[in-house]
Amino acid sequence: MGYADTLVSVGLPVRNGAERIERVIESVLGQDHENLELVICDNASTDNTEDVCRAFAERDSRIVYQRHPVNIGLLNNFDSALRLASGTFFRWVGDDDWLDPRCVSRSLDAFAEDDRLLVVTVQTAYTDPAGVTRTARYDGDALRSDDAIARFNEMMRLLNETYLLIDPLYGTFRREPLLNIRRRNMLNEDQVLASRLALAGPWGHVNEVLAHRNWAPERASDIARKLGVPSWQCYFQSPLQCKEMLHWIAKSDLDESAQKAARRAVAQMYMRRQRLIAARRSRKILRIAHSCLSNGSGLRKVGQRQQAGSV
């Protein structure tokens, strides 16, 4: 089955993005797949984002623009873009990102080659605040498996790997199944969504750099503020995430043996993450200790020179 004439919706959630949004809008409208819809959800911006978006919408009928009068939170704004969309397929794009002109069409090619697929991701290039761009190939095939537990185990592994390999939130989805997934507003919810989608069906991946993201690490407290969730969640991100995953495993249609395997995978993911966190903290402590020792040595030398000069 081909999808050359199929409507694809791209959701663009934004808040105060006037200085950066033009590039992403142009990259979406410049896709070589013609039957396209761009849904922009403006989360009560206080800059001139509205003016920029309305100017684009007046020039291109493929744009649907909605402005929320009050800040409804990051996740709710993402969800608004999905619910306003009308395409058979849907993907989100960040307000500081941009897409290669072939991003949509190559994703549709992957769907056409395998009609089992629920999600198709693409290789993404990430540029950090220093201007360094990095990317990595994902060559795994477990997410394409018909076995839900094989897919789930692979996703649990990937959640502790580098973000360069795969970005589940910014794939292209079959819109109807995605609409049917009820989401909870919480930290790490994108990882919960990824785990549920891994259970729901096979994934495809296009190993070509077809998406570009500006990437800057954010503190958990800043993300909590954008989501509008209590700040105490910052201290319990991983336990709350695992609890949510276990909740949805219990509600899935997996048999008891498969549910047990999925619960075990969640526990293993959590333990690996705790070990990684402990290792990072140990390295940080060692760096601080080394810095203190170096500074102490330097101070002693200064003191010795001062004493020598006073003799």
N, C-alpha and C positions, 0 to 999 in steps of 0.2 A: 504493500500500500504506500502510495506517495502522498506527501503533504504540501505540495507546491502551492496549492490554492487555499490552504487552511489558515484561518485567522489565529494569529499568535498575539497574546497580550504581554506587554512589558510594564511591570509596576514600578513606579519611581516614587518612593516615600521621601519627603524632604522637609526640613525645618531650617530656616535661615541659611539657604544655600545659594543666594543670588549671585555671589561672586564666583561660583564654581559650576552651576547647574547647566549652563549653556552647552558645555562640551559634551556632557552625557546625553542631553536631549538630541543634539546633532548626531551623536553616534548611534542612537536608537533609530532616529528617522532615516539614517543613512544605510540601514540594513538592506542587503540585496534580496531579502524576502519581502515581497510587496504587500501582502495582506497582513498588515500590522496595526496594532492599537497600542498607544502609549498612554497609560493611566498615571497621572501625577496627583499624589495626595499631599497637599500642603498642610503641615501640622501647625497651624496658627503662627506662621512666620512673622517676625517683627521687623524684618528688613524688606527690601523690594522684590522678594521672591515672587510674590503674586504678579507684579507687573511683568517680570520676565516671562513667566509661564503663560500668562494671558496673551502676551504678544506672540509667542510661538503658536498658541492654540488658534489665534485668529488667522494665522498663515497656513496652518496644516490641520485638516479635518480629522486626521487620525489621532489627534490628542484629545483626551478626556481630562479635564482639570477640575479637581475638587479642593476647596479650602475648608479646613475645620476652623470654626470660630474660636475654639479653645484648644489648648494642648491636651491631646488624648493619650499621650505616651508613645514610645517608640514601637512596641509590638502592635498596638491597636492601629497605628498608622500603616504599618506593613499589611495588616489584615484588611484594612479598608481598601487598599489597592487591589488586593486579590478579589474581594467581594464586588468591586465595581467592574472588574474585567469581564469580558464576554468571549474571550478566545478559547479554542479547544486546548491550547497549550498556554502556559504562563511561566514567566520568570521575573524575579526582582532584579533591580540594578540600583546600586548606591548612588547618592547624589554627587559623589566625588570620584566616580568610576567612569569607564567608557568601554564600549564594545567594538570589537573588530566587525567590519561590514558583513562578514560571513558567519558571525556567531549564531544567529537564529537558524539560518539555512543548514549549517553543518549539524546543528543539534537535531533538526528535523530529519536529516539524512539518517542519523543514528536510529531515530524512532522508526523510520521506514524500513530499515534493515532488520529490525527486531521488534515486532509488535507486542512483545511481552513487557517492554520497558515502561517503567513508571516515571523515572527520572533520568535525565542525561546531563552530566556535568562536562565542563570543558577545562582545559589547562588554563591557568590564570597567572598573569605576571603581577607581582606586588612591588610597589615602589614605596620605600620607607621615607621618613622625614629628611634624611640626609641625601635623598635623591638616588639611592642605590636600588636597582630593580633585580628581583630574584624570582625564579620559578623552578618547578620540579615536575618531572613526569610521574604519573601514576600508572603503573603497568599491571596492577592487580586485576584479577577477573572474578574474585569471590562475590563481589556485589552483583554480578550478572547471573549468579546461580539461581536455579529454581528452588533451592533449599533455603528457607527463611532463616534458619539458625546459622547457616554458613554466611549469609549476608550480614546478619546481626553481629556475629563474631568479628567479621571484618570491620564493621563500623565501630565497634568497641575498640578495636586496635587503632583505627585511624584517629579516633578522638584524642589519643595520647601521642600521636605523631605530629610532625610539622604541619602547620596550616598550608604549606606550599603544595601539598599533594592533591588535596581535593577540598572544595568548599561546598558543602551540601546545601546551604541556604541559597546560594546563587547558581543553582542548576536550572534547567528547564523542566517543568512538570506537566503532566496531564492535569488539567485544572480541576476537574470534577473530584477525583480522589483527594486532592489536596484540600479542597473546600470542605470535605467531610471530616477532616481531622480537627477536633476541638483542642485548642491550645490554652496553656496556662501562662499568665504573665509572671515571669520569674527569671532570675539570672540563669544562664546556660540553657535557656529554653530552646535555642536553635539546635543544640546537641540532642535534646530530648526529641525534637521533631525529626532529626536525622535518624535516630534509632527507630522511631515508629515507621518512617518511610522505608527503612531497610527491611523491616518485618513485612511491610505491605506489598512489596514487589521488587523485581529485578531493576538494576540500574545499568545505564550505559555511560561511557566516558569517551570524549574526543581528545586525543593527545595532540592538540594544536593550541597554541596560545591565541585564544579568541576573546579573552576578557582581560581587562586591566583594572587593578584596584590600587588606590592610595592607602597604605597600611601604616597605622600608628597604634602601638599598644595603648589601651585605655585602662585606667584604674577601675576596679570593680565598683567603687563608690560612684564614679561618673556614669557608668552603665546603669547602675541602680537608679540614679536620678533621672536618666533619660527614660527608663522604663516606668518610673513612678512606683517602684516597689520599696518596701522598708529597707533601711540601710543595714539592719542586722543580717539580712540574707548574704551580705558580702562575706561573712565569717563561716557560712555553712553552704557554700555554693555546691560543692561536690556531693555531700550527703543529701541535700535537697534534690539535686539532679537525679541521683540514683534512686531515691524514694519515688520520684515521679516516673522514672522508667519502670520500676517494679510495679507501680500502680497500673500502668498501661499493659504490661505483660500479663498481669492477672486478668485484665479485661479482654485480652485478645482471644482469637479463636484457635490458638495453638493448643495441642493436646498437653496432658500433664508432663509427659517426658520432654517435650519441646520447651514448655515453660520453665522446667527445671534447668535445662541447658541454657536458656536465655538469662535466668537469674544468676547462674554461675558466671556467665560472661560479664554481667554487670559488676559482680563482686570482684572479678579479676581486673576489670578496667579500673575500678576504684582503688584497688591495692597498688596497681602499677602507677597510678596517678600520685598516690601518697608517697611512693618511693621516689618518684621524680621530684616532687615538691621537697622532700627531705634532702635529696641530693643537691638541689639548687640552693637551699638554705645553708647547707654545709659549705658549699663553694663560696657563698656570700660571706659567711663567718670567717673562712680562711682568708679571703681577700681583705676583710677589715682588719684581721689580726696581723696580716703581713704589712698592711699600710701603717698600722700603729707601731709595729716593730721598726719599720723603716724610718718613720718620723722620730721615734725615740732615739734611734741611732744617730740620726741627723742632729737632734737637739743636743745629744751628748758631745758630738764633735764641735758644735758651736760653743758649748760651755767650756770645752777644753781649750779652744782657741782663745776665748775670752780670758780664761785663767792665765794662759801663757802670756797674753798681752799685758796683763796687770802686774806680772812679776818684774 
